[in-house]
């Protein structure tokens, strides 16, 4: 019998009022994993009401007590590593070695970081005129609506919830409708950790219904969204009703630049990680590979065989290095870009198709794909493919590399490989991006701000910056011993 999962509202699991459900599928073979309750507008209303009721007590709870709950949650996540890793791999297609070795530890680590942050985030004392004390308070904004994507659902739960809860907010979260299983399991663990009812509510549902209404809802003080730029625009429009705070982490088209003096072995291995980890389904993926013309051939002689050697297979197999894309619809979208590349005169150097192996035929697999673009303005060099699909471009000198790298409307992550320290710092300064990696790529840490510029959104996840995103500042003036003469003396 197919398992059924409910919404999580006010500390209890409950059916959607409509009774509707949506299947979530295993992308390895497209079999149905579970039927999940599909939240509608009325369910979002219930969740917001529960979060509003829980807010006064949670926000007034001593910060150290809030932190203690998050620390307990981190312990529970680690204690349930195998279960969570298997669930994430089944639902998303992540290879189990990545779910176990990266996703779960990062999730626990992020909750632990913000658990420790809760009682260390403070206001300031401002030097003002004599006789007055001026200080600031950082206060939670209230009920926060959070919409997380399907590519890293487990990890993004912690990125969104950790700082919001540490700061004293309550939450209504909408997990992606195609990957809700680990989100709902985390809700159970939160209850075990001692999270009061209503502080966190989970409403899996369609983005066009539950997500849209959450962004519109007058009872929500802030909306935090990770996903596509097109949806981000709709979120901004929907938020205008009550002028709620908005935080957006959107798409990317990361430039990964390899200079002529780079350590070629390190650059090849790092560039493969940059684009092929999680099947390329990452907003920060190094999806534009910019190679200096002097080393382009030597680089590709190593890079292409490495891509072809990546082992595709069942995500639950420990030997699998690349799993399926997360849905059949997305598989079709990625493969369609291969045809776009050919139509633009691009050259497919590797991959560009679904694998032919019988054991993978029912799944959403795409081979690691390398395409040489004709120009930096080609669609494959401008549009986010969001798959194991890297576009190769070449450059003659630093100025051309910088022009190509900054030649998109996105500005999330970018990287460069060079032995020239002066060049490295210059590019770090001049690249149009929220994050720059030098002689590495895709490094993240709970203490390091994560976010972009341009069409990649605004606001920051992680670190003290995230705590600022989930609080508002209040300025308090105290007349200590100032003698204020009357403004209208009589």
N, C-alpha and C positions, 0 to 999 in steps of 0.2 A: 504494500500500500504506500502511495506517495505521501511523504511527510507534509504536514501543513504548519505554517508559521504565522503568527499573529503580529499585530502592531503592539508597541509597548508604550502605554500611556498611564501616567499617574502611578507608576510602580507596578502595573499589572499588564499581563498580555491579554489582548482583546481583539475580537474580530473587527474588521472594517464595518461601519454601519450599513454599507451597501451589500455586504456579504461577498463582494467581488474578490477574486484572487488572480494572481498572475504567476505562470510557471517560471522558475529560474532553471537554466539548463547548464549541463556540463559541456563546455566547449570542445572537450576531447572527442565526444561522440554525439553531441546534441541530444542526449537523453535528458529527461526531466529529473532534476534533483529534488525539487520541492514545489509546493504551491504556497505562495506568500500573499497574505492579505494586502489588498490594494487600497491605500488611503485615499479618501476623497476630501472635499472641502470641509465637510462636517467633522471628519476625523482630525483634520488640522486644527479646527476650532477647539475640539476637546483637548488636544495636546497643548495648544497655546494657553488655554484656561488653566490646565494643570501646572504649567510652567510659571504662570503668573501667581498662582496660589503658593507655590513653593519658593518664589523669589525672596520674599522678606526674610524668612528664617535662614535660608542658605546664604544670602548676602551678608547677614549680620553674624553668622557663625564665625568665630575666630579663624583667621586665615590659616593658622597652623592646623586646625581641625579639618578644614577643607583639604589641606595638603595631605593630611594623614589618610583620608579616604582615597586620594589619587595614588598614594604610595601603596596602599593595600591592593588597589586595582592592578597596579603594575606587578605585584607579587603573584596575584591570581592569574594574570595573563601568562607569566613565565611558567607557572605550575601547569597550565593547560596548553603548553606550546604545541604538542603533537596534534591535539584535537583542532586547534585554531589553524595550524599550518595546513592540515589536510582539508579543512573546510574552505580555506582560502584558495587552495590549488584546485579543488573541485569546482568552485564557483567562478574562478577567474581564468584558469589556465596557467597560473604561475607554476613553474617547476617547483617541486616540493623542496628541493635543496635551497631555493631562494626564499620560499615561504618560511621555512624552518630557520634558515641561517640569516635572513635579512628582515623580512616583514614583521615577524613576531618580535624579535629582539628590538627592532626600531620602535615598534608600538609600545612595548613595555618601557623602553628607555625614555621615550617622550613623555609618557605619563609620569614617570619617576622624576624627570627634570622639572616639570611644572608642579608636581607635588612638593618638591623642595623650594620652588620659586614662590609659592603662595604667600609665605610670611617674610619674603625678602624684597617685595616690590613696594616701593614707598614714594611718598610725595617729596616736596622740596621746601626749603625755606628761602624766600626771596629777599635780597637786601633792598630795602625801601627807605623812605625818609625816617629820620630819628623819631622815636616815640611810638612807632608802629611795628607790629609783628605781622608779616605776611607769609602764609604757608599754603601749600596746595595739598589737596586730597585726590587720590585716584579712586574713583567709584565705578562699580560695575554698571554697564549700560542697561541691563534688565534682561528681558527674554531675547535670546539670540536664535535666529533661524540659520541652520547650517545645511548646505547641500553638498554632498561628497560624490566624487565620480566613481566610475567602475574600474579604473585601471589599478589603483592601489587602495581598495576600500578599507582594509584593516588599518594600514598606516595612517591614512588621512583622518580616520576617526580620532586618533590621538593628536594629530596636528591641530585639528579644529577644537576638539573638546578640552584638551589639556589646559591651554591658557584661558579659555572661556570660563571653565569651572574654577580654576585657581583664583581668578579675579572676582568670583562671586556671582557670575551670571547663571541663569538657568537656560535650558536648551531644548529646542525642537529640531531634531535632525531628520533630514530625508536622505536615506541611502539611495544609491542608484538602484533602479528597479530590477536590473539584470544581475546585480551582485549584492544582495542584502544579507546573506547568511551570517557572515562574521559580525556584522553590525548588531544583529539581533542576539547573537551569542554574547557579545560584549555587554549588551544591556543586562543580561542575566548576571554576568560577573560583577557589574556595577552594583546590583542589588545585594549580592553577597559581600561586597566591599563596604556596605553600609551607606550607600548613596540614598538620601531621603527620597520618597516617592515624589514624582513630578519634577525633580531637578533635571533629569534627562528623559526625553521622550523620543521614540523612534517611529517614524511614519513612512515606511517604504511606499512609494507610489510613483505614478507617472510624473515626469518633470513638467509636462504641460498642464497638469492639474494640481497635484500637491505642491510641487516646487514653485509653480507660478503663484499659487495662493499664499504660500508661505512668504514669498517676496512682497506680496501686496498687503499682507495682514496688518491691520492697524495696531494689533497687540504685540507686534514684534518690533523691537527697538533697533535691531541690526540684522543684516543678512550677510553671511559669509559663504561664498560660492567658489568651487573649483570645477572647471569644465571648459567648454568651448567658448571662444570669443563671441560667436553668434548668440549663444544663450546668455552670456554675460551682459550683452547689450539689453536683452529682454529683462534681465534681473534689475538693471538700473532703471529702466522705464517703469517696471512694476513697483519699485521701491518709492516712487515719488509721492505717493499718496500721503504718507506721514513723515516724509523726509528722513527715513531711517538711515542709519550708517550702513555703508556698503563696503565690503572687502572682496576683491576679485583676484583669483589666481587662474589665469586663462591659458591660451595656447602659446606655442613657441615654434621657432624654426631655427634651432640653435646652430650657430657657426662653430665648427671645430677645425681650427687652423693649424696646419703642420708646416713649419718653416724648414728651410734647407739645412739648418744646423740642429734639428731635433734628434733626439735618440730614437731611431726608427723603430726598434723593437718595442720600446715603451709606448710610442705613439700608435703603432698598429694595435697592440693589445688594448690600450686605453680607448682607442676609437671604436673598437668592436664592442667594448662594454658600453660606450656612450650611446650606441644606436641599437644594439641587439638585446640588451638586458630587458626583460619583461616584454619581449617581442616588439620592442620599439614603442610600446604604448606608454610613453612618458612625455609630459609637456616639456621637460628639460633635455630631451634626447638630442644628441649631436647629429642632427639629421642632414646638415649641410657640411660636407667634408671638403675643406679648402686646402689644396695641396700646392706647395711651391713647385713650379714647373721643373726645377732641377731634380727633384726627388720623387715626382709623381709616379713615374713608372716603377721605380724601386719599391715605393710604398705599396702600390697596388699588387705587385708580384707577391707580396707577403699577405696583404689584406684579403684579397679574393680567395686564396686557398683556405685561410682561416675561417672566413664566412661560410664557405662550402662545407667545412668540417664540423660545424656546429650540429650537435645531435638533437634532432627533433624527436619528440615522443610523448607518451602519456605523462602528464604532469606529476602523477603519483610515483613514477619510476625515478629512483635516486640518480640514475645515469642520465636522465633527460636534462639537456642544457637550454632548450627552447621549447616552450609549450605552444598551444594554439592561441590565436587571437581570442578575445573574450566573447565574441558573438559572430554568428554567420553574416549578419548585416555588415559588421565592420570588416570581416574578411573580404566581402565583395567590394567594399569601398577601397581597401588597400590595393587589391588586384586591379581595380579600375584605373588607378594611377599609373600602373605599368603601361596601359594602353595610352594614357595621356602622354607619358614619356616618349613612347614610340611615335605618336602623332606629332610631337614637337621636334622630332629628329634626334632624340636622346638614344644612347647606346646602353643596352642592358648587359652589364658585365658579369652578373651572377644572379641566380634566382629568378624572380619575376613570375612565379607560378605557385600553385598549391602543390605540395608533394604528391608523388604518384604512389607511394607505398600503401598497400592495401589497409594496413592497420591504422593509417591516418586519414583515410579517404572520407570518413564520416564526420571528421572534425573540422575546425575552423583554422587550419594551418596555412601559413604562407612561408615559403623558403626565405632565408636571409637574402635580401635583394640590394644590389649595387647598380646604380644607374649613372652614367656620365651625361650631364646636361649639356645642351648646346650653348646656352647663355644663362647668366645669373638671373635674368628676368623670366625664364621659363616657369610655368606653373609648378613644376616639381621642385623648383628652387625657391618658391615663394609661399606655397600653400602647405599647411600642416597635414602630412599623410597619417601620422600617428600609428606607424607600424614598423616592421623590420625592413625599412626602406631608406637607404641613404643616397643622397644626391652628391656626385663628385664634381667639383669645379677646380680649376687651376688658376694661379696668379703668378705675376712676374716679380712684384716687389711689395714692400710693406704697405704702401699707399693703396695699391689695388686690393690687397687682402682686406684692409680696413673698409674700403668702399663696398666691397662685396658683402662683408660680414654685416655691415650696417645698412645694407640695401633691402631690408624688409621692414614691414610695419610692426613686427614682433620685437620683443626685447626681454626675454626671460633669462636663459642661460647661454653661455658661450665659453669656449675653451681655446687654449693655444699651447703649442708644443715648441719650445725653443730653449737654447742654452744662453741666449742673450738677455741678461737681466734688465738692461735698459729698455729693450724692446718689450719685454714682458710687462713691465710697469706702465709703459706708455699705452700699450693695448688695453691693459686693465682699466686705465683711466678713460680711454676714448671709445671703447666698445659700448654700443647702445644696448645695455643689458643690466638686469638686476643682480646677476651673479656671474663671476668670471672664475674659471679654473685654469691654473697655470701648471702645465706638465701633469695634468690629471683631468678627470671629468666626473660630473655627477656625484660629488661628495656632499653629504648632508649631515647635519648635526643639530640636535634640539636647541643648542645655544646660538646657532648661526642664522641670521635672517634669510628668509626664502621668499622671493617674489620678483615681479618684473615691472617693466615700463612699457609705454606704448600700448599696442593691442594685447599685450600679455597681462594687462590688468594693473591694479594698484592695491596698496596695503601689503603687509608682510606677515608670513607665518613664522613661528619659532622665535626663541629668545625673548629679550626684554621688549623688542619691537612688537611681538605678538601680544604681550600683556598690555601695551599701550593701545593696541587695536581694540581690545575688549574692555577698555575703561574710558571714562571721561574725566577730565580734570576740573576740579573746583578750586577757586581761589578764595581764601579766607583772610580777612583783614581784622586785626585786633588792635584797638587803641590801648597801648600799655600805659603811657604817661604823656602823650602828646596833648598840648594845649592848643585847641583849635579856636582861633578868634572867630567871632560871628561874621558871617558873610554879609549880613544886612544889619550892621550895628544901629542901634537906636539909642 
